[in-house]
């Protein structure tokens, strides 16, 4: 199934885009989807970033199960203020 | 991208500041005589960080979620403290040292609750509202913090 991945800050730079479409297995969790996305990067150091996940503009746990067409935001450590 | 129409939560490219009439008028412009304390917070871009000279900061946000998360945070703070979070605004885009990046205004009947609520609000904002900054340094480098 296809999901949309939203990317910000250093992850936007790493992926070279603010959003990408990702093909994942049906029933994939957000952490599985993120791992697949990170595996596509040449630079493996991003896998170690303490990324949080958001679906539908709310934070979700690592084991949240995605559905076709979901938008998953990868939230690197925030630094507002 | 347009700004959130709600006057209480804004993420904006435009300069932000504490309104001159903040002591006497709430976000609706009405006098607010029920609250005896108004605490304001301004976050300002520093010219040094971690021993390095900072030339500027680029702020970006996930605007839809930042607006929702800040709105949830306001409800949370108002549930935990006897206060009203009058408004908050965060700049996005390119800022220079001395520019105001964050403004928060909290009202309460008495000052202690407003001070405590402000401290908690800013701590939680910095922990979870999706805003990021990239600092530019005098040595021609830059990094996301």
Backbone of each chain as ProteinMPNN parsed JSONL, in Angstrom:
{"seq_chain_A": "XXXXXXXXXXXXXXXXXXXXXXXXXXXXXXXXXXXXXXXXXXXXXXXXXXXXXXXXXXXXXXXXXXXXXXXXXXXXXXXXX", "coords_chain_A": {"N_chain_A": [[0.855, -1.194, 0.0], [0.296, 2.364, -0.414], [1.726, 5.14, 1.253], [1.988, 8.552, 2.416], [4.893, 10.322, 3.183], [5.915, 12.777, 5.41], [8.441, 15.214, 5.691], [10.844, 16.957, 7.621], [13.083, 19.672, 8.517], [16.344, 18.492, 9.215], [15.77, 16.064, 8.08], [14.292, 16.626, 5.82], [16.303, 17.786, 4.323], [17.986, 15.549, 4.079], [16.46, 13.711, 2.608], [15.936, 15.232, 0.441], [13.511, 16.355, -0.186], [10.255, 17.579, 0.812], [8.184, 15.861, 1.072], [7.504, 12.437, 0.419], [6.329, 9.639, -1.488], [5.659, 6.448, -0.227], [6.022, 2.966, -0.517], [4.643, 0.418, 1.315], [4.233, -2.674, 3.169], [0.92, -3.998, 3.633], [-0.628, -3.28, 6.716], [1.634, -2.389, 7.961], [3.586, -0.955, 10.587], [4.204, 2.351, 11.964], [6.883, 2.534, 12.717], [8.096, 0.523, 11.231], [7.633, 1.481, 8.649], [9.122, 3.836, 8.764], [11.689, 2.802, 9.11], [12.031, 1.536, 6.657], [12.07, 3.752, 5.007], [14.368, 5.117, 5.921], [16.28, 3.24, 5.258], [16.546, 3.604, 2.596], [18.21, 5.698, 2.302], [21.504, 6.855, 1.574], [23.152, 7.778, 3.547], [23.582, 6.523, 6.628], [23.433, 7.557, 9.18], [21.146, 8.909, 9.89], [19.291, 7.084, 10.766], [19.716, 6.852, 13.436], [18.663, 9.042, 14.618], [16.554, 10.364, 17.149], [13.595, 10.011, 16.33], [10.212, 11.078, 16.363], [6.777, 10.111, 15.73], [3.984, 11.145, 13.719], [0.585, 10.951, 12.88], [-2.156, 12.079, 11.054], [-1.772, 14.576, 12.116], [-1.296, 14.275, 14.832], [0.681, 13.021, 17.553], [1.766, 9.624, 17.445], [2.186, 6.243, 18.708], [5.08, 4.017, 18.338], [4.146, 1.578, 17.405], [1.873, 2.054, 15.98], [-0.528, 1.254, 13.554], [-0.456, 1.619, 10.119], [-2.636, 2.833, 7.481], [-3.774, 2.471, 4.09], [-3.001, 5.299, 2.191], [-2.514, 6.949, 4.349], [-0.954, 9.76, 5.979], [2.199, 10.079, 7.12], [4.131, 11.72, 9.402], [7.493, 12.327, 9.989], [9.05, 13.236, 12.855], [11.702, 14.932, 13.703], [13.966, 15.706, 16.508], [12.535, 18.45, 18.208], [12.897, 22.06, 18.178], [11.854, 24.552, 18.839], [10.92, 27.85, 20.064]], "CA_chain_A": [[0.0, 0.0, 0.0], [1.061, 3.606, -0.474], [1.498, 6.186, 2.254], [2.798, 9.746, 2.177], [5.82, 10.612, 4.276], [6.265, 14.202, 5.508], [9.828, 15.322, 6.181], [11.157, 18.309, 8.082], [14.415, 20.006, 9.045], [17.464, 17.743, 8.634], [15.262, 14.942, 7.278], [13.954, 17.194, 4.508], [17.59, 17.907, 3.612], [18.526, 14.214, 3.784], [15.659, 13.079, 1.541], [15.883, 16.145, -0.7], [12.103, 16.684, -0.471], [9.423, 17.738, 1.998], [7.307, 14.697, 1.174], [7.733, 11.374, -0.566], [5.38, 8.53, -1.406], [6.384, 5.247, 0.187], [5.266, 1.711, -0.661], [4.904, -0.468, 2.461], [3.325, -3.829, 3.288], [-0.33, -3.753, 4.349], [-0.491, -3.555, 8.141], [2.92, -1.915, 8.481], [3.546, 0.054, 11.656], [4.952, 3.563, 11.605], [8.329, 2.322, 12.866], [8.523, -0.283, 10.08], [7.643, 2.379, 7.495], [10.255, 4.759, 8.91], [12.916, 2.032, 8.872], [12.135, 1.341, 5.205], [12.464, 5.039, 4.412], [15.766, 5.389, 6.27], [17.139, 2.275, 4.549], [16.742, 4.074, 1.217], [19.206, 6.772, 2.311], [22.904, 6.413, 1.558], [23.74, 8.158, 4.832], [22.869, 5.723, 7.635], [23.405, 8.167, 10.523], [19.803, 9.409, 10.211], [18.542, 6.034, 11.47], [19.948, 6.984, 14.883], [17.943, 10.215, 15.132], [15.375, 10.011, 17.962], [12.448, 10.552, 15.605], [8.851, 10.743, 16.797], [5.88, 9.909, 14.595], [2.654, 11.748, 13.798], [-0.37, 10.614, 11.82], [-3.329, 12.934, 11.263], [-1.331, 15.75, 12.884], [-1.15, 13.97, 16.258], [1.712, 12.021, 17.81], [1.307, 8.234, 17.62], [3.236, 5.345, 19.192], [5.865, 3.317, 17.315], [3.443, 0.409, 16.872], [0.641, 2.479, 15.298], [-0.645, 0.568, 12.266], [-0.825, 2.539, 9.033], [-3.612, 2.398, 6.479], [-3.573, 3.017, 2.75], [-3.277, 6.734, 2.042], [-2.157, 7.735, 5.537], [0.191, 10.681, 5.939], [3.049, 9.864, 8.29], [5.159, 12.75, 9.562], [8.649, 11.991, 10.825], [9.306, 14.446, 13.641], [13.001, 14.922, 14.382], [13.901, 16.483, 17.756], [12.044, 19.81, 17.944], [13.784, 23.077, 18.761], [11.198, 25.853, 18.791], [11.04, 28.686, 21.253]], "C_chain_A": [[0.89, 1.242, 0.0], [0.692, 4.524, 0.697], [2.321, 7.404, 1.839], [3.63, 10.025, 3.413], [6.104, 12.108, 4.259], [7.598, 14.337, 6.222], [10.153, 16.772, 6.516], [12.624, 18.414, 8.496], [15.504, 19.15, 8.399], [16.99, 16.558, 7.802], [14.811, 15.414, 5.898], [15.244, 17.319, 3.67], [18.09, 16.528, 3.173], [17.787, 13.554, 2.61], [15.561, 13.959, 0.297], [14.471, 16.528, -1.091], [11.339, 16.809, 0.842], [8.425, 16.604, 2.157], [7.68, 13.698, 0.093], [6.634, 10.334, -0.403], [6.17, 7.26, -1.141], [5.461, 4.041, 0.021], [5.633, 0.82, 0.524], [3.901, -1.624, 2.439], [2.041, -3.396, 3.996], [-0.12, -4.12, 5.822], [0.825, -3.1, 8.736], [2.705, -0.891, 9.594], [4.365, 1.264, 11.225], [6.457, 3.334, 11.733], [8.889, 1.479, 11.725], [8.618, 0.607, 8.831], [8.841, 3.322, 7.561], [11.565, 4.032, 8.62], [13.134, 1.817, 7.38], [12.603, 2.626, 4.531], [13.94, 5.321, 4.685], [16.721, 4.459, 5.507], [17.428, 2.734, 3.124], [17.79, 5.184, 1.139], [20.612, 6.192, 2.301], [23.547, 6.667, 2.931], [22.954, 7.492, 5.97], [22.76, 6.405, 8.999], [22.01, 8.671, 10.898], [18.954, 8.37, 10.937], [18.66, 6.175, 12.976], [19.245, 8.205, 15.474], [16.761, 9.759, 15.986], [14.101, 10.636, 17.388], [11.143, 10.129, 16.274], [7.948, 10.707, 15.559], [4.543, 10.625, 14.814], [1.835, 11.302, 12.593], [-1.613, 11.46, 12.091], [-3.015, 14.087, 12.19], [-1.348, 15.551, 14.391], [-0.034, 12.95, 16.415], [1.07, 10.642, 17.967], [2.493, 7.405, 18.12], [3.906, 4.621, 18.029], [5.081, 2.178, 16.648], [2.091, 0.766, 16.227], [0.604, 1.855, 13.901], [-1.191, 1.528, 11.198], [-1.893, 1.932, 8.135], [-3.292, 3.072, 5.155], [-3.91, 4.513, 2.734], [-2.955, 7.578, 3.256], [-0.991, 8.672, 5.234], [0.955, 10.529, 7.243], [4.116, 10.962, 8.324], [6.265, 12.212, 10.456], [9.075, 13.276, 11.526], [10.676, 14.328, 14.301], [12.942, 15.786, 15.637], [13.539, 17.948, 17.473], [12.914, 20.824, 18.675], [13.175, 24.474, 18.646], [11.445, 26.64, 20.058], [12.037, 29.804, 21.06]], "O_chain_A": [[2.066, 1.187, 0.36], [-0.473, 4.661, 1.07], [3.232, 7.301, 1.017], [3.137, 9.971, 4.54], [6.489, 12.656, 3.226], [7.856, 13.666, 7.222], [9.782, 17.692, 5.786], [13.297, 17.423, 8.779], [15.587, 19.083, 7.172], [17.71, 16.092, 6.919], [14.937, 14.679, 4.918], [15.266, 17.001, 2.481], [18.557, 16.355, 2.047], [18.397, 12.928, 1.743], [15.155, 13.496, -0.77], [14.244, 16.981, -2.213], [11.722, 16.224, 1.855], [7.879, 16.399, 3.241], [8.113, 14.067, -0.999], [6.077, 10.169, 0.682], [7.214, 7.023, -1.749], [4.281, 4.089, 0.371], [6.806, 0.501, 0.718], [2.865, -1.557, 1.778], [2.076, -2.524, 4.863], [0.491, -5.142, 6.133], [1.11, -3.391, 9.898], [1.78, -0.079, 9.551], [5.117, 1.21, 10.252], [7.231, 3.879, 10.946], [10.024, 1.689, 11.296], [9.566, 0.498, 8.054], [9.496, 3.579, 6.551], [12.45, 4.579, 7.962], [14.259, 1.9, 6.888], [13.42, 2.6, 3.611], [14.676, 5.717, 3.781], [17.834, 4.853, 5.158], [18.415, 2.321, 2.515], [18.212, 5.57, 0.048], [20.88, 5.172, 2.935], [24.367, 5.882, 3.407], [21.808, 7.852, 6.238], [22.073, 5.898, 9.886], [21.712, 8.845, 12.08], [18.008, 8.722, 11.641], [17.81, 5.681, 13.718], [19.231, 8.384, 16.692], [16.033, 8.852, 15.583], [13.6, 11.643, 17.887], [10.985, 8.982, 16.694], [8.309, 11.203, 14.492], [4.039, 10.701, 15.934], [2.313, 11.278, 11.459], [-2.069, 11.547, 13.232], [-3.87, 14.532, 12.957], [-1.407, 16.519, 15.15], [0.183, 12.116, 15.537], [-0.012, 10.504, 18.537], [3.648, 7.805, 17.979], [3.4, 4.601, 16.907], [5.313, 1.852, 15.484], [1.271, -0.114, 15.963], [1.584, 1.921, 13.158], [-2.239, 2.151, 11.368], [-2.042, 0.714, 8.036], [-2.628, 4.107, 5.11], [-4.969, 4.929, 3.205], [-3.104, 8.799, 3.213], [-0.164, 8.411, 4.36], [0.436, 10.81, 8.324], [4.902, 11.107, 7.388], [6.004, 11.704, 11.547], [9.416, 14.269, 10.883], [10.803, 13.692, 15.347], [11.976, 16.525, 15.825], [14.145, 18.598, 16.623], [13.579, 20.498, 19.658], [13.879, 25.451, 18.39], [12.087, 26.168, 20.996], [12.256, 30.602, 21.972]]}, "seq_chain_B": "XXXXXXXXXXXXXXXXXXXXXXXXXXXXXXXXXXXXXXXXXXXXXXXXXXXXXXXXXXXXXXXXXXXXXXXXXXXXXXXXXXXXXXXXXXXXXXXXXXXXXXXXXXXXXXXXXXXXXXXXXXXXXXXXXXXXXXXXXXXXXXXXX", "coords_chain_B": {"N_chain_B": [[0.992, 29.881, 2.012], [-1.373, 30.471, 4.524], [-1.864, 32.324, 7.568], [-2.972, 30.827, 10.655], [-6.357, 31.428, 11.379], [-7.202, 31.778, 13.999], [-6.822, 33.96, 16.732], [-5.433, 33.202, 18.949], [-3.412, 31.326, 18.57], [-0.614, 31.429, 16.598], [1.51, 30.879, 13.826], [3.874, 32.448, 12.141], [5.271, 34.344, 9.406], [5.617, 36.966, 9.778], [6.896, 39.764, 11.739], [6.732, 39.503, 15.331], [5.393, 40.66, 18.449], [5.012, 41.728, 21.881], [1.869, 43.047, 22.463], [1.235, 46.543, 22.971], [-0.968, 47.149, 24.534], [-1.366, 44.997, 26.171], [-1.7, 44.674, 28.881], [-4.168, 45.656, 29.491], [-6.096, 44.758, 27.707], [-7.68, 41.88, 26.376], [-7.437, 39.166, 23.931], [-9.7, 39.684, 22.499], [-9.891, 42.333, 22.566], [-11.235, 43.435, 24.597], [-11.547, 44.905, 27.881], [-9.985, 43.357, 30.697], [-10.745, 42.815, 33.609], [-10.999, 40.822, 35.434], [-8.744, 39.364, 35.81], [-5.863, 39.678, 37.667], [-3.221, 39.532, 37.059], [-0.858, 39.631, 34.452], [1.271, 37.774, 32.651], [4.018, 37.88, 30.531], [5.954, 36.384, 27.918], [8.871, 36.553, 26.018], [10.712, 35.008, 23.563], [13.962, 35.306, 22.381], [16.236, 35.608, 19.684], [19.503, 34.585, 20.239], [22.854, 35.954, 20.065], [24.975, 34.313, 20.423], [25.692, 30.851, 20.735], [26.43, 27.924, 22.404], [29.123, 28.604, 22.482], [29.614, 29.664, 19.975], [29.521, 32.188, 17.415], [26.474, 33.427, 16.385], [24.855, 34.071, 13.384], [22.313, 34.077, 12.411], [18.992, 32.592, 12.458], [17.104, 30.044, 10.957], [13.779, 29.273, 11.083], [11.552, 26.565, 10.86], [8.288, 25.088, 10.583], [5.883, 22.454, 11.114], [3.148, 23.338, 10.077], [0.293, 22.82, 10.299], [0.139, 20.776, 12.223], [1.616, 21.937, 14.301], [-0.026, 24.048, 14.994], [-2.266, 22.648, 15.918], [-1.097, 21.162, 18.014], [-0.139, 23.158, 19.72], [-2.566, 24.293, 20.392], [-3.741, 22.162, 21.75], [-1.943, 22.067, 23.865], [-2.433, 24.507, 25.125], [-5.038, 24.04, 26.099], [-4.455, 22.009, 27.879], [-2.746, 23.308, 29.744], [-4.508, 25.22, 30.719], [-6.214, 23.531, 31.991], [-4.709, 22.582, 34.079], [-3.788, 24.737, 35.543], [-5.063, 27.698, 37.168], [-5.588, 29.671, 34.943], [-5.682, 31.811, 32.011], [-4.558, 31.172, 28.844], [-3.728, 33.6, 26.928], [-2.706, 34.239, 24.35], [-0.464, 32.957, 21.841], [2.422, 33.229, 19.802], [4.58, 32.27, 17.158], [7.482, 32.918, 15.329], [8.35, 32.091, 11.942], [10.724, 31.24, 9.374], [13.478, 33.311, 8.221], [15.404, 34.64, 10.814], [17.085, 37.178, 12.713], [19.787, 37.757, 15.084], [18.504, 39.06, 18.111], [15.938, 39.318, 17.151], [12.503, 38.623, 17.899], [11.351, 35.434, 18.597], [9.375, 33.903, 19.788], [6.302, 34.505, 21.391], [4.365, 34.613, 24.305], [1.393, 35.016, 26.143], [-0.048, 35.067, 29.279], [-2.796, 35.074, 31.477], [-4.015, 35.569, 34.79], [-5.887, 35.348, 37.908], [-4.222, 35.777, 40.059], [-0.669, 36.347, 40.509], [1.159, 34.171, 40.912], [0.191, 31.732, 39.855], [0.17, 32.362, 37.153], [2.881, 32.796, 36.562], [3.916, 30.198, 37.1], [2.43, 28.669, 35.277], [3.333, 29.747, 32.882], [6.051, 29.001, 32.824], [5.792, 26.206, 32.666], [4.312, 25.985, 30.294], [6.144, 26.945, 28.323], [8.271, 25.137, 28.621], [7.013, 22.702, 27.823], [6.198, 23.366, 25.269], [8.654, 23.607, 23.955], [9.408, 21.017, 24.006], [7.667, 19.512, 22.433], [6.112, 20.781, 20.383], [5.969, 20.912, 16.907], [8.41, 22.518, 15.703], [11.349, 23.698, 14.191], [14.807, 24.666, 14.26], [17.442, 26.121, 12.381], [20.668, 27.002, 12.8], [22.834, 29.596, 11.694], [26.276, 30.194, 11.413], [29.141, 32.297, 12.203], [31.391, 31.226, 11.053], [30.649, 30.361, 8.577], [29.231, 27.992, 8.556], [26.36, 25.856, 9.202], [23.74, 24.497, 11.236], [21.141, 22.142, 12.02], [19.309, 22.227, 15.019]], "CA_chain_B": [[0.412, 29.411, 3.279], [-1.938, 31.573, 5.29], [-1.793, 32.135, 9.016], [-4.14, 30.32, 11.323], [-7.22, 32.563, 11.677], [-7.385, 31.968, 15.439], [-5.858, 34.919, 17.261], [-4.713, 32.67, 20.118], [-2.241, 30.539, 18.145], [-0.144, 31.86, 15.279], [2.863, 30.62, 13.347], [3.82, 33.501, 11.13], [6.508, 34.908, 8.849], [5.664, 38.386, 10.126], [7.435, 40.058, 13.08], [5.775, 39.387, 16.448], [5.808, 41.399, 19.641], [3.985, 41.86, 22.916], [1.1, 44.268, 22.174], [1.391, 47.59, 23.993], [-2.136, 47.2, 25.423], [-1.596, 43.646, 26.686], [-2.107, 44.72, 30.286], [-5.538, 46.124, 29.69], [-7.065, 44.188, 26.768], [-7.405, 40.504, 25.986], [-7.372, 39.004, 22.476], [-10.912, 40.227, 21.871], [-9.833, 43.788, 22.659], [-12.018, 43.904, 25.748], [-10.851, 45.03, 29.161], [-10.008, 42.087, 31.417], [-10.547, 43.2, 35.0], [-11.095, 39.654, 36.317], [-7.409, 38.832, 36.026], [-4.991, 40.694, 38.26], [-1.829, 39.35, 36.631], [-0.595, 39.286, 33.049], [2.685, 37.42, 32.489], [4.374, 37.759, 29.113], [7.267, 35.788, 27.635], [9.409, 36.732, 24.662], [11.933, 34.29, 23.232], [14.741, 36.185, 21.501], [17.393, 34.945, 19.05], [20.785, 34.991, 20.842], [23.955, 36.1, 19.103], [25.959, 33.243, 20.648], [25.148, 29.596, 21.244], [27.428, 26.868, 22.5], [30.447, 29.154, 22.208], [29.783, 30.074, 18.578], [28.808, 33.403, 17.018], [25.306, 33.098, 15.557], [24.487, 35.154, 12.459], [20.877, 34.062, 12.183], [18.311, 31.305, 12.628], [15.958, 29.758, 10.1], [12.776, 28.441, 11.77], [10.471, 25.989, 10.071], [7.338, 24.34, 11.408], [4.817, 21.661, 10.487], [2.2, 24.344, 10.524], [-1.01, 22.285, 10.719], [0.285, 20.051, 13.486], [2.071, 22.873, 15.328], [-1.212, 24.782, 15.433], [-3.079, 21.733, 16.733], [-0.38, 20.772, 19.233], [-0.143, 24.331, 20.604], [-3.942, 24.442, 20.883], [-3.892, 21.12, 22.782], [-1.123, 22.47, 25.016], [-3.167, 25.579, 25.812], [-6.138, 23.418, 26.856], [-3.811, 21.265, 28.969], [-2.265, 24.276, 30.744], [-5.676, 25.83, 31.358], [-6.8, 22.511, 32.86], [-3.831, 22.332, 35.229], [-3.556, 25.982, 36.293], [-6.201, 28.639, 37.053], [-5.098, 30.754, 34.075], [-6.091, 31.813, 30.608], [-3.467, 31.444, 27.897], [-4.362, 34.626, 26.1], [-2.248, 34.082, 22.968], [0.944, 32.632, 21.591], [2.817, 33.375, 18.401], [5.964, 31.855, 16.879], [7.973, 33.307, 14.004], [9.027, 31.119, 11.094], [11.523, 31.898, 8.343], [14.807, 33.795, 8.605], [15.453, 35.62, 11.895], [18.418, 37.664, 13.059], [19.953, 37.946, 16.533], [17.706, 40.17, 18.62], [14.537, 39.177, 16.737], [11.639, 37.838, 18.79], [10.92, 34.195, 17.932], [8.189, 33.345, 20.458], [5.598, 35.366, 22.35], [3.26, 33.964, 25.011], [0.743, 35.882, 27.129], [-0.916, 34.292, 30.173], [-3.494, 35.889, 32.467], [-4.627, 34.843, 35.907], [-6.366, 36.229, 38.965], [-3.064, 36.1, 40.905], [0.55, 36.212, 39.699], [1.91, 32.925, 41.054], [-0.307, 30.737, 38.888], [0.556, 32.769, 35.793], [4.328, 32.502, 36.408], [4.099, 28.744, 37.031], [1.851, 28.185, 34.018], [4.21, 30.181, 31.784], [7.237, 28.152, 32.819], [5.384, 24.886, 32.183], [3.922, 26.112, 28.883], [7.321, 27.074, 27.445], [8.978, 23.844, 28.667], [6.309, 21.695, 27.014], [6.238, 23.823, 23.876], [9.977, 23.289, 23.403], [9.554, 19.556, 23.974], [6.803, 18.734, 21.539], [5.462, 21.459, 19.258], [6.898, 20.68, 15.798], [9.124, 23.681, 15.172], [12.789, 23.384, 14.139], [15.637, 25.809, 13.885], [18.77, 25.889, 11.796], [21.509, 28.158, 13.103], [23.939, 29.937, 10.795], [27.379, 30.682, 12.238], [30.091, 33.238, 11.589], [32.416, 30.503, 10.284], [30.043, 29.928, 7.316], [28.576, 26.695, 8.678], [24.995, 25.921, 9.725], [23.286, 23.167, 11.668], [19.835, 21.972, 12.655], [19.491, 21.944, 16.449]], "C_chain_B": [[-0.165, 30.614, 4.045], [-1.836, 31.273, 6.775], [-3.084, 31.535, 9.527], [-5.043, 31.503, 11.699], [-7.422, 32.812, 13.177], [-6.367, 32.957, 15.972], [-5.022, 34.351, 18.415], [-3.447, 31.932, 19.725], [-1.842, 30.974, 16.745], [1.277, 31.375, 15.034], [2.987, 31.484, 12.103], [5.199, 33.953, 10.668], [6.681, 36.364, 9.285], [6.267, 38.596, 11.509], [6.345, 39.968, 14.146], [6.307, 40.197, 17.627], [4.672, 41.381, 20.655], [3.207, 43.142, 22.622], [1.202, 45.274, 23.325], [0.23, 47.589, 24.988], [-2.386, 45.859, 26.118], [-2.073, 43.649, 28.137], [-3.563, 45.034, 30.479], [-6.562, 45.493, 28.757], [-6.69, 42.757, 26.429], [-7.454, 40.402, 24.454], [-8.623, 39.522, 21.766], [-10.906, 41.754, 21.921], [-10.608, 44.349, 23.836], [-11.133, 44.063, 26.982], [-11.011, 43.72, 29.923], [-9.717, 42.348, 32.891], [-10.626, 42.014, 35.954], [-9.712, 39.123, 36.672], [-6.455, 39.925, 36.5], [-3.549, 40.586, 37.83], [-1.778, 39.006, 35.155], [0.907, 39.035, 32.945], [2.951, 37.232, 31.008], [5.762, 37.141, 28.989], [7.634, 36.109, 26.202], [10.672, 35.898, 24.541], [12.668, 35.101, 22.173], [15.935, 35.408, 20.947], [18.686, 35.499, 19.654], [21.868, 35.104, 19.771], [25.088, 35.108, 19.351], [25.246, 32.011, 21.151], [26.26, 28.568, 21.261], [28.823, 27.362, 22.109], [30.674, 29.63, 20.787], [28.981, 31.342, 18.311], [27.697, 33.039, 16.04], [24.941, 34.298, 14.693], [22.981, 35.212, 12.241], [20.314, 32.664, 12.405], [17.188, 31.209, 11.608], [15.025, 28.83, 10.883], [11.826, 27.859, 10.742], [9.53, 25.252, 11.0], [6.465, 23.464, 10.515], [3.55, 22.38, 10.912], [0.881, 23.773, 11.041], [-0.898, 21.585, 12.077], [0.733, 20.983, 14.609], [0.88, 23.653, 15.883], [-2.077, 23.907, 16.335], [-2.399, 21.408, 18.059], [-0.345, 21.943, 20.229], [-1.532, 24.554, 21.19], [-4.229, 23.406, 21.976], [-3.125, 21.51, 24.044], [-1.813, 23.575, 25.814], [-4.282, 24.985, 26.675], [-5.584, 22.685, 28.078], [-3.39, 22.213, 30.105], [-3.45, 24.896, 31.476], [-6.414, 24.83, 32.245], [-6.008, 22.295, 34.139], [-3.628, 23.554, 36.117], [-4.779, 26.883, 36.145], [-5.792, 29.875, 36.254], [-5.848, 30.738, 32.757], [-4.836, 32.092, 29.781], [-4.067, 32.351, 26.83], [-4.007, 34.468, 24.626], [-0.819, 33.562, 22.946], [1.214, 32.796, 20.105], [4.268, 32.952, 18.261], [6.312, 32.306, 15.471], [8.482, 32.089, 13.267], [9.749, 31.889, 9.996], [12.852, 32.371, 8.919], [14.705, 34.859, 9.694], [16.906, 35.988, 12.178], [18.55, 37.757, 14.572], [19.208, 39.197, 16.99], [16.253, 40.107, 18.189], [13.773, 38.323, 17.748], [11.12, 36.626, 18.028], [9.618, 33.648, 18.514], [7.617, 34.377, 21.422], [4.468, 34.553, 22.971], [2.712, 34.951, 26.033], [-0.216, 35.039, 27.957], [-1.486, 35.219, 31.245], [-4.001, 35.01, 33.599], [-5.059, 35.842, 36.973], [-5.188, 36.712, 39.807], [-1.779, 35.691, 40.194], [1.195, 34.836, 39.75], [1.486, 31.888, 40.017], [0.149, 31.082, 37.475], [2.04, 32.503, 35.557], [4.545, 30.996, 36.242], [3.593, 28.187, 35.696], [2.754, 28.559, 32.839], [5.43, 29.279, 31.679], [6.907, 26.773, 32.241], [5.024, 24.938, 30.7], [5.156, 26.113, 27.986], [8.126, 25.77, 27.44], [8.324, 22.829, 27.734], [6.296, 22.078, 25.539], [7.545, 23.377, 23.232], [10.207, 21.789, 23.297], [8.772, 18.911, 22.841], [6.106, 19.47, 20.407], [6.432, 21.431, 18.068], [7.376, 21.957, 15.106], [10.604, 23.328, 15.236], [13.558, 24.629, 13.775], [16.987, 25.364, 13.36], [19.588, 27.15, 12.04], [22.585, 28.333, 12.041], [25.026, 30.604, 11.626], [28.33, 31.559, 11.443], [31.146, 32.513, 10.761], [31.836, 29.87, 9.008], [29.447, 28.524, 7.367], [27.165, 26.918, 9.221], [24.612, 24.538, 10.224], [21.895, 23.228, 12.27], [20.07, 21.605, 14.112], [18.399, 21.007, 16.935]], "O_chain_B": [[0.494, 31.644, 4.184], [-1.734, 30.117, 7.185], [-4.147, 31.701, 8.93], [-4.563, 32.48, 12.273], [-7.77, 33.921, 13.582], [-5.174, 32.819, 15.703], [-4.022, 34.95, 18.812], [-2.488, 31.919, 20.496], [-2.642, 30.894, 15.813], [2.136, 31.449, 15.913], [2.278, 31.268, 11.121], [6.163, 33.947, 11.434], [7.772, 36.924, 9.171], [6.169, 37.717, 12.366], [5.188, 40.31, 13.899], [7.514, 40.389, 17.776], [3.528, 41.062, 20.329], [3.804, 44.215, 22.538], [1.25, 44.897, 24.496], [0.401, 47.975, 26.144], [-3.491, 45.61, 26.602], [-2.77, 42.73, 28.568], [-4.139, 44.715, 31.52], [-7.764, 45.655, 28.964], [-5.516, 42.453, 26.218], [-7.505, 41.418, 23.762], [-8.596, 39.769, 20.561], [-11.807, 42.398, 21.383], [-10.646, 45.559, 24.058], [-10.09, 43.419, 27.095], [-12.038, 43.051, 29.814], [-8.602, 42.134, 33.366], [-10.356, 42.161, 37.145], [-9.533, 38.502, 37.72], [-6.264, 40.944, 35.838], [-2.73, 41.436, 38.181], [-2.56, 38.189, 34.669], [1.715, 39.946, 33.124], [2.219, 36.527, 30.314], [6.628, 37.345, 29.839], [6.823, 35.959, 25.287], [11.603, 36.061, 25.33], [12.071, 35.531, 21.186], [16.569, 34.639, 21.67], [18.946, 36.701, 19.601], [21.813, 34.453, 18.727], [26.051, 35.059, 18.585], [24.29, 32.117, 21.919], [26.949, 28.363, 20.262], [29.601, 26.637, 21.488], [31.8, 29.966, 20.42], [27.915, 31.556, 18.889], [27.943, 32.423, 15.003], [24.743, 35.403, 15.199], [22.434, 36.268, 11.925], [21.055, 31.688, 12.524], [16.422, 32.153, 11.413], [15.424, 27.741, 11.296], [11.348, 28.568, 9.857], [9.928, 24.834, 12.088], [6.332, 23.711, 9.317], [2.959, 22.083, 11.951], [0.397, 24.185, 12.095], [-1.732, 21.78, 12.961], [0.282, 20.84, 15.746], [0.786, 23.888, 17.088], [-2.56, 24.354, 17.375], [-3.048, 21.382, 19.104], [-0.504, 21.743, 21.433], [-1.665, 24.955, 22.346], [-4.865, 23.71, 22.985], [-3.605, 21.304, 25.159], [-1.777, 23.569, 27.044], [-4.455, 25.371, 27.831], [-6.162, 22.733, 29.163], [-3.651, 21.944, 31.278], [-3.414, 25.078, 32.693], [-7.154, 25.226, 33.145], [-6.559, 21.879, 35.158], [-3.33, 23.422, 37.304], [-5.458, 26.843, 35.119], [-5.665, 30.972, 36.798], [-6.553, 29.783, 32.431], [-4.149, 33.094, 29.978], [-4.812, 31.91, 25.954], [-4.875, 34.548, 23.757], [-0.069, 33.712, 23.911], [0.352, 32.538, 19.265], [5.092, 33.234, 19.131], [5.539, 32.104, 14.535], [8.989, 31.153, 13.885], [9.427, 33.044, 9.721], [13.295, 31.897, 9.965], [14.007, 35.859, 9.527], [17.826, 35.213, 11.916], [17.543, 37.83, 15.276], [19.269, 40.246, 16.349], [15.408, 40.771, 18.789], [14.333, 37.418, 18.368], [10.527, 36.758, 16.957], [8.846, 33.001, 17.807], [8.348, 35.031, 22.166], [3.708, 33.888, 22.266], [3.475, 35.642, 26.709], [-1.096, 34.374, 27.409], [-0.773, 36.029, 31.837], [-4.369, 33.854, 33.389], [-4.665, 37.008, 36.957], [-5.135, 37.87, 40.221], [-1.797, 34.782, 39.364], [1.726, 34.37, 38.742], [2.325, 31.248, 39.383], [0.477, 30.191, 36.691], [2.424, 32.04, 34.483], [5.274, 30.568, 35.346], [4.242, 27.347, 35.073], [2.917, 27.773, 31.906], [5.801, 28.844, 30.589], [7.658, 26.242, 31.423], [5.388, 24.042, 29.938], [5.213, 25.372, 27.005], [8.609, 25.341, 26.392], [9.007, 22.174, 26.947], [6.373, 21.214, 24.665], [7.557, 22.845, 22.123], [11.1, 21.343, 22.577], [9.176, 17.863, 22.337], [5.545, 18.815, 19.528], [7.577, 21.867, 18.19], [6.833, 22.399, 14.093], [11.065, 22.733, 16.21], [13.059, 25.522, 13.09], [17.581, 24.388, 13.819], [19.248, 28.228, 11.553], [23.168, 27.365, 11.554], [24.74, 31.477, 12.445], [28.334, 31.57, 10.212], [31.739, 33.109, 9.861], [32.437, 28.967, 8.427], [29.185, 27.928, 6.322], [26.818, 28.021, 9.644], [25.091, 23.528, 9.708], [21.513, 24.197, 12.926], [20.925, 20.773, 14.416], [18.373, 20.647, 18.112]]}, "name": "protein", "num_of_chains": 2, "seq": "XXXXXXXXXXXXXXXXXXXXXXXXXXXXXXXXXXXXXXXXXXXXXXXXXXXXXXXXXXXXXXXXXXXXXXXXXXXXXXXXXXXXXXXXXXXXXXXXXXXXXXXXXXXXXXXXXXXXXXXXXXXXXXXXXXXXXXXXXXXXXXXXXXXXXXXXXXXXXXXXXXXXXXXXXXXXXXXXXXXXXXXXXXXXXXXXXXXXXXXXXXXXXXXXXXXXXXXXXXXXXXXXXX"}
